[in-house]
């Protein structure tokens, strides 16, 4: 059975979009791409630096995973989109490796440069997370 997860404590979806924060199927959580939106002030301008934006993105991902009963420590796959790949890759990784610090247990990952992201963001990330046994 497919379960749709809505997590109001994470950054709310914009009024122009309709989606679940995550979808769960067979003990696997598929988290929708998150932008660096502060859940406490969703209409505020986005931070200007990649590290601050990446931190907000992963905090939102963690809020959604936790609300659904999952942990980022069981992430299977990360898909990251960077607006300025060459400039921001290192800063993105600085924050990424705080969340995935164990080099023996890193999730699969694709990181790509893109031409544009919503709200002028520098980064967007979506995840696939397994339920812990």
Secondary structure, DSSP 4 states (H G I P E B T S, - for coil): --EEE--TTSPPPPTT----SEEEETTEEEEEEEES--TTSTTSPPPSSHHHHHHHHHHHHHHHHHHTT--GGGEEEEEEEESSHHHHHHHHHHHHHHHS--GGGPPEEEEEE-S--GGG-SEEEEEEEEPP-
